[in-house]
């Protein structure tokens, strides 16, 4: 019985470790590869770099335009976070605390946009619309579209809003606080944890978004984000000689989100598990 | 202004940014597609109403139906690998194991990284010529020449493996959340009755996980059927359309790729019809699964 247990445990741990390795290896390869030369990456079959080329990063940053891409990604992701939180927390407040005609329609509309999958077709009218509004020559078009897809954050904030006692609203009202003042001064600060989770998820989505910025910046390299710039390296004429830039660029995209994940992995996971109940 | 109208005005003004953005950038594009699927419209010139012609064209579009078949292969492969694997991982991690928090965080890690960025990385790994994987296979004499991972024979498998890598952690976590809702004393009393771990898994865990399982599989089906971002970066649907899935085909009708097979042109009207049919296929399969799994639950 005891031998059987030890055997079982060994198999179990071997399985877990192998799968853990398979999960980690592509990311480790990227990080280590970002310090190798192109030749070592494409023919070397080495694990650790034979010599650490930190210059890959400075070259990718300057020559391969990754300074621009990083800046654009930051602008897009941060603006999307601020916009999404603002728009959805205001809506969540009135939907949870007030009654008005059309509330049901509004909520079903948000649910509808979450569940209907029509693919790339929506990008076309979105793009044409932004051309008409002259918002296609900056990143504002991309940012606005990202903010418009806030249904899931809205529903999360509503569920957090329900956790804030309504007595507070009543007390504020008796003290003569207007609805707007109550929201900004009392409710919003108490919504902190919900806003934090929402910010994390909006940032992840916007930072990792590929198709939307791709379509909007096809002919405008100066507006491309990290994901778009990086994938374009693959298609370029000199792609075969730029594998080391690809790896350095991939690291620039992966590392910020990975660092956030290392510090806040509980929040990331809480959100996914929470969607099960919601 | 009395209190009631004042409150209503406040409510609508706070709702406005959200409702306006959703209507203009979420609902209007869908309505746009609904209109143009009855039109011949290539993005320039005038759009001409052609009734149901786009739909009869779909019926004869072999490329589209090939992509539907590819979608089923891709989605089926992804599901068959990722669901059992994630369930197994969740079941193991649910038993108080040393280091389970670390393992859980490691397994979930792929879900926070960009699909497109990882597709670029996987391209350098699986690349048939100078790919990192082939370098090692040759170095350790496992194969004499490299395996053509992105070639016609293996491309679909490679694309599926990449998708599984990105998905397992997510489903594992959902399963884990479901498993934690199963009360511990059910296991204890069954252990007293002499049930072993495998029996417990078969007769307690699986049935009690039913509703969660149903939801996770449903989610997995929809995600697998509509996914194409990673395939687009990894293979562009190639070689020779071997990994062209439904939603990638659709994407190319609106934004033709500049790659080798630049025979495609913009087809906004026809593309809208394809989008409608594709969405219908996804919807019908989800519904089918929903009713089938409901019936299975009842028989149990």
Contacts between the chains, C-beta under 8 A, distances in Angstrom:
chain1	res1	chain2	res2	distance
A	12	B	92	6.2
A	15	B	88	7.9
A	15	B	92	7.6
A	16	B	89	7.6
A	16	B	92	6.5
A	16	B	103	6.0
A	19	B	85	7.7
A	19	B	89	6.8
A	19	B	107	7.1
A	20	B	103	6.2
A	20	B	106	5.1
A	20	B	107	7.0
A	22	B	165	7.3
A	23	B	106	5.8
A	23	B	107	5.9
A	23	B	109	6.4
A	23	B	110	6.3
A	23	B	165	7.1
A	23	B	168	7.9
A	23	B	169	7.3
A	24	B	106	6.3
A	24	B	109	7.6
A	26	B	118	6.8
A	26	B	121	5.7
A	26	B	122	6.6
A	26	B	125	6.5
A	26	B	165	7.1
A	27	B	109	7.3
A	27	B	113	7.3
A	29	B	121	7.2
A	29	B	125	6.7
A	29	B	132	6.3
A	30	B	121	5.1
A	33	B	124	7.5
A	33	B	132	7.6
A	41	B	124	7.2
A	41	B	130	7.9
A	41	B	132	7.3
A	42	B	130	3.7
A	42	B	135	7.9
A	43	B	130	6.3
A	43	B	135	6.8
A	44	B	135	7.0
A	45	B	132	7.8
A	45	B	135	3.8
A	45	B	136	5.5
A	45	B	138	7.3
A	45	B	139	4.2
A	86	B	17	7.5
A	87	B	17	4.7
A	87	B	18	4.8
A	87	B	21	6.6
A	88	B	18	6.3
A	90	B	14	4.4
A	90	B	15	7.4
A	90	B	17	6.7
A	90	B	18	6.9
A	91	B	14	6.7
A	91	B	15	5.3
A	91	B	17	7.6
A	91	B	18	3.8
A	91	B	19	7.5
A	93	B	14	6.4
A	94	B	10	7.4
A	94	B	11	4.4
A	94	B	14	4.6
A	94	B	15	5.4
A	95	B	15	7.4
A	98	B	7	6.5
A	98	B	10	7.7
A	98	B	11	4.8
A	100	B	7	7.8
A	100	B	8	5.4
A	100	B	11	4.4
A	100	B	12	6.9
A	100	B	15	8.0
A	101	B	8	7.8
A	106	B	15	6.4
A	106	B	19	5.9
A	109	B	19	7.6
A	109	B	22	6.1
A	109	B	23	7.6
A	109	B	26	7.9
A	109	B	27	6.7
A	110	B	22	6.6
A	112	B	27	7.8
A	113	B	22	6.1
A	113	B	26	4.3
A	113	B	27	7.1
A	116	B	30	6.6
A	116	B	279	6.8
A	117	B	222	6.7
A	117	B	225	8.0
A	117	B	226	4.6
A	117	B	279	5.9
A	117	B	282	5.6
A	118	B	30	6.2
A	118	B	33	6.2
A	118	B	275	4.8
A	118	B	276	7.5
A	118	B	278	7.5
A	118	B	279	4.9
A	119	B	226	6.4
A	119	B	228	7.7
A	119	B	247	4.3
A	119	B	250	4.9
A	119	B	251	6.6
A	119	B	275	5.8
A	119	B	278	6.4
A	119	B	279	7.6
A	120	B	247	7.0
A	120	B	250	5.7
A	120	B	251	4.0
A	120	B	254	5.3
A	120	B	255	6.8
A	120	B	275	7.8
A	121	B	29	7.2
A	121	B	33	4.6
A	121	B	250	6.7
A	121	B	254	6.5
A	121	B	271	6.2
A	121	B	272	5.8
A	121	B	275	3.8
A	122	B	26	8.0
A	122	B	29	3.7
A	122	B	30	6.5
A	122	B	32	7.9
A	122	B	33	7.2
A	123	B	29	7.9
A	123	B	254	6.6
A	123	B	255	7.4
A	124	B	29	7.5
A	124	B	32	7.6
A	124	B	254	5.0
A	124	B	268	6.2
A	124	B	271	7.7
A	125	B	28	6.6
A	125	B	29	4.2
A	125	B	32	4.0
A	125	B	33	7.5
A	126	B	25	6.0
A	126	B	29	5.5
A	129	B	24	7.3
A	129	B	25	7.5
A	129	B	28	7.7
A	144	B	21	7.0
A	144	B	25	6.7
A	145	B	25	5.4
A	147	B	21	6.1
A	148	B	21	4.0
A	148	B	22	6.0
A	148	B	24	7.3
A	148	B	25	3.6
A	148	B	26	5.6
A	149	B	25	7.8
A	149	B	26	6.8
A	150	B	18	6.8
A	150	B	21	7.6
A	150	B	22	7.8
A	151	B	22	7.4
A	151	B	26	7.9
A	154	B	18	6.8
A	179	B	7	7.1
A	179	B	10	5.0
A	180	B	10	6.9
A	183	B	14	7.6
A	204	B	112	5.9
A	207	B	114	7.2
A	208	B	113	7.2
A	208	B	114	3.5
A	208	B	115	7.0
A	208	B	116	7.4
A	208	B	117	7.3
A	209	B	114	7.9
A	210	B	114	6.7
A	210	B	115	7.0
A	210	B	116	3.6
A	210	B	229	5.8
A	210	B	233	7.5
A	211	B	229	6.2
A	211	B	251	7.7
A	215	B	255	5.9
A	218	B	255	7.8
A	226	B	117	7.5
A	227	B	114	5.4
A	227	B	116	4.6
A	227	B	117	5.8
A	230	B	116	7.5
A	230	B	117	6.0
A	230	B	120	5.6
A	231	B	116	5.5
A	231	B	117	7.9
A	231	B	119	7.5
A	231	B	120	5.7
A	231	B	233	5.2
A	233	B	120	7.5
A	234	B	120	5.6
A	234	B	123	6.1
A	234	B	233	7.0
A	235	B	258	7.6
A	235	B	259	7.5
A	240	B	130	7.5
A	243	B	124	5.7
A	243	B	130	7.8
A	246	B	120	6.0
A	246	B	121	7.8
A	246	B	124	6.3
A	247	B	121	7.6
A	247	B	124	7.2
A	250	B	117	5.2
A	250	B	120	6.0
A	250	B	121	5.4
A	253	B	114	6.0
A	253	B	117	4.7
A	254	B	113	5.5
A	254	B	114	7.6
A	254	B	117	6.3
A	257	B	112	5.4
A	257	B	113	6.4
A	257	B	114	7.7
A	258	B	109	7.5
A	258	B	112	7.1
A	258	B	113	7.2
A	260	B	112	7.8
A	261	B	105	7.9
A	261	B	109	6.6
A	261	B	112	4.7
A	265	B	105	4.7
A	265	B	108	7.2
A	268	B	108	7.2
A	268	B	111	8.0
A	268	B	112	6.1
A	269	B	104	7.3
A	269	B	105	7.7
A	269	B	108	5.9
A	269	B	173	5.7
A	272	B	108	7.8
A	272	B	111	7.5
A	272	B	170	6.4
A	272	B	173	5.1
A	272	B	174	6.7
A	273	B	173	5.8
A	273	B	174	6.8
A	273	B	176	7.3
A	273	B	177	3.9
A	276	B	174	5.7
A	276	B	177	5.1
A	276	B	178	6.9
A	276	B	212	6.7
A	276	B	215	6.9
